């Protein structure tokens, strides 16, 4: 790897050329209101099933909760041994990278080991590329699209795949707030890559998120990502655009409703960002673009020689220290 994007000095003043639709906020308010109304009307609730694992210090539960329009979404809920009998615990909701899902129990041990309740949300329709386990299908019909998820339903903002996924992420926060052992004032979100994007979105759309920690966040300044890298998932859009050249302007208008930059512009939760300067999967200037327009107090950790792995465990230790100020 090598530096292939802007210098750090250039990124600090870099401003994204991403149009924000005039109805961006109302589109998402209506989407969430429709979903919550359907969940309430149908009497949908979350369920927990205890798991037998070899981990003596952490308890695991198989979680199912209603996501977009009530679709069943799976996740793992975990915490320190005996956490279900406690009260007022902080919770960390974690979203996952593109192609992955909740993994297997114990795949993400750090937050429950640090004393948090941990909700690891499965990613609808994904999970076949890494992590070893996923259990959430996407029941909605797929459109004609390039391989992957980036162009699925892109003809309209109502049908685009990421409308469903972002809504799932917000409903995961709703579910966290229903758990009787959770302190409703200490709900946090985090994730890497696609998961970082979802943590930006959830922190913008849900006013009960206390803080957000997007790590090497993708899907910000989407069209710059398409222009700069041949890596998926941006390459999926480039391939699709190449087969529909007369429709690209329309597709860009749809994507503007889902670009992480626009969620950053309406952010409510304080945030700790991270990026790797040698990231060829998510160009670092695209993450920095979201940071530069972030609407709430934010900090960023830059790892000069890191790729898409970001700061790894080094960054987890910084996250744990940073989020401690809200405990």
N, C-alpha and C positions, 0 to 999 in steps of 0.2 A: 504494500500500500504506500501511497504518497499523498501529499496535499494536492487535491484536485479542484478545490473550490476557492472561495474568497479567503483572504487573510483574516485573522482575528480582528485586526484594526478595521478592516473594511466591513466586517459583519456587525461590528458594534453600532454602526450608523445605517445599516442596510434596511431599507423599507420595502415591504412586499407590494407587488402590483397585483393585488387580488381584490376584485370588485365585491362589495358587500351588498347583496340584494336588499331592497327597501323593506321587503317582508320577511327577512331572515328570522328575526325574533318571533314574529307572529306565527311563522311556519312551524317553528319548534314548539312554541307554546301550545298551538293547536294539536300537534302530533302527540305531545305528552298528555294533554287534557283528554284527547280521544282514547288513548291507551288506558289512562287511569279510570275513565268512565266505564270502559268495557270490563276492566278487571273488577271494579266494584259491582257492576250489574250482574256479572257472572259468579260473584262470590268467590273469586280465585284467591288462594292464600299460598304461602310457602309451606314446604314440608321438609323435615329433617329425619334422616335415617342414620343411626349410629353405625360406625365402621369398626371392625376389629383389625387393628394394625399392630405392628411390633413396636411402635413408638410409645414409650412409657410416659414421656413428659408432655406429649401433645395429644389431644383428642381430636378425632376427625368425624365429620358428618357429611353424608351425601345430601346436598341441598337441591331442591327444585323450587323455582319461583316464577311468577308470571312476568314475561318481558313484553316486547312490542305486541300490542293488541291481544295480550294474554297468552301468547305463545309460551310453552314451557321451556325454561332455560335451566340448565344444570350448573352446579358449582360444587366446590368443596368448602365447607365451613370448618374451621379449626381454631384451636386456642389452647392455652396452657391447661394441663390436667385439672379438671374440676371447674372449668370456666363457666359451664352452664348453670352452676349454683351460685355464681357471683353476681354482682350488680355494678353498673356504672363503668364498664370496661370500654376502652377505646377500640375502634374497629378500623382495619385497613382493607379496603376493597381494591383488589388487584385485577387488572385487565392484561391480556396477553398479546404477543406479537402475531403478525400476519402469518396464517397457516397453522398456528398452534391453538391449543385450548387449555383446559384446566390441568391437563397432565394426569399423573397418578398421585394418590395421597402421599404427601411427603416431598413432592417435587419442589415446593416453595416453602421451606421450613422457617425462614428467617423471621418473619413478622410474628408468628405465634410463639416462637422461641424467645422473642423480645417482649412478650407479655401482651400482645394485641390479639383480639379476635381477628381472624383472617378469612375474608370471603374471596375465593379465587373463582372468578366468573368464567364459565365455558364460553366459547365463541361460536355462535350458531353457524353450522355448515362447515366450519373449519376444523382443524385438529389433525389433519393427515400428513402434515409436513414435519412436525417435531412435537415432542412432549409425550408421545406414546399412548395418549388416551384422550378421547373426546366423546361426549354423549349427547350433544344437542344438534338436532337437525334443523334445517331451515325449511319450514313447511310451505313457504311461498314459492310459486312457480318461477323458474329462472327464465330470463329473457335470452334472446340470441346475444352471445357475448364472447369475448376472448377468454381463453383459459384463465381461471382464477375468479376473483370476485369484484375486481375494480370496475368492470364495465357491466356488471349484472344489473339490469334495470335502469341503466343510465339515460334512457329516453325521457324519463320524468323524475322529478324530485320525489314524488309520492311513491314510486316503485323502486327507487334505487336501494341497493342492498344495505348501504350504510345508514339509511334512515332507520332500518330495523335494528342494526347493531348499536348505534348510538342510543336509541331508546332503551335497548336492553341494559346498557351501562347505567343509565339514569334509574331504571327500575331496580337495579341491584342496590343502589343507594336507598331507594324506598324500602326495600326489603331489610337492609341493615338497620334502618330506623325502627322497624317493627320488632326486632329481637329484644326480648325483655331484659337481657343482661348487658345491653349496650348503652353507653352514655350518648345520648342524641346530640350532644354538643361536641363530641370528639369522633366524628366520622371523617376518615381520610381516604383519598384515592391515589392510586399509583399504577404504573405500568411502563413497559418499554416498547418502543417502536409503535406499532398499531396501538398497543396498550397505553403508551404515552399520549397518543392522540386522543384516545377515549377518556383518559384522565383529564385532559384539557377540556373536552366537551362536557363531561359530567360536572366538573367544577364550574363551568359556565352556566349550565342549565339547571342545576340543583342548588338552591340557596342554603341547604343544610350541610354541604361539603365544607369542612373547616379548613382544609388545605389540600393541595394537589401536588404530586411529584411526578411530572412527566419526564421519563428517561429516554434519551435519543428519539424524541417524538417524531413519528412519520406523519404523512398526509397533511402537512402544512406547506402552503404555497405549492399546491399540487402540480401546477403546470411547469414550475421551475424544476421540480423533481423529474418530470417527464423529459424535459430538455437536457438535463445534466447527466442522468445515469441510465445505463442499460440494464440495471438490476430490476428484478421484480420487487415490489408490485408495480412500480411506475412503468416498466416495460410493457405490462399488460395494456395500459392505456394507449401507449404509443402504437402497439400493434393494432388495436381496435380503431384508433383514429386513422391509421393508414388505410384501412379497408372502408372507411366512411368519411372521406375527406370533405364532402360538402356539408357534413353535420357537426364538424368540430366545434364551431362557434356555439351551437346549441348545447353540446355536451359540456363545454366549459361553463355555461350559465347554470347548468344543473350542478356541476361540481362545486360551484361557489356556495351552495347551501350546506356543504359538508367539509369545506376546507378548514383545517385547524386554525388558520390565521383568523378567520371570522369568529370562531369560538373564543379565541384569545382576546379579540376585541371587546367581547362582552363578559369577560371573566369576572367572577366574584370572589374566588378563593385565592388566598396567597399561594405562591407556587415556588418550587425548587426545580429548575430545569437541569438537564445535563446534555452534553453532546460529545462525540468523538471527532476530532478534526480530520481524521483519515477515514471517515465513514463513506464508503462508496455505495451503500444501500440507501441510506437517507442522507442526501447532501447536507452538511452541517449548516449551510446558509439558510436552508428551509426551516430548520428548527429555530435558528436564531431570529428568523423573520417573525415567527410567532412570539418569541420572547420580547422582541422589540416593540410589539404593539400590545403586549399583555396589559389588561385593564386593571389589574390588582397588583399589590406589591409582589415582586418576584426577584429571585436570584438565579444565577446559572453557574454550573460547574463545567469547565471546559477541560477535556482530557486531550492534550496535544497529539499524543501518539496512539490514540485508541481508534478502533474502527467502530463497527456497529455494536460491538460488545460494550461500548461505553466504559464506565469506570468499574464495572463488575462489583465485587465485594467491597472494594475501596469506596465506591459510591454509596452502597448500602449503609456503611458506617456513617457517612455524611448525612444521608437521609434520616437515619435514626436520631442523630444529634439534632438536626434541623427541626424535625417534627416535634421534638421534645419541648420546644418552646410553647406549643399549643396544648400541652397536657396539664 
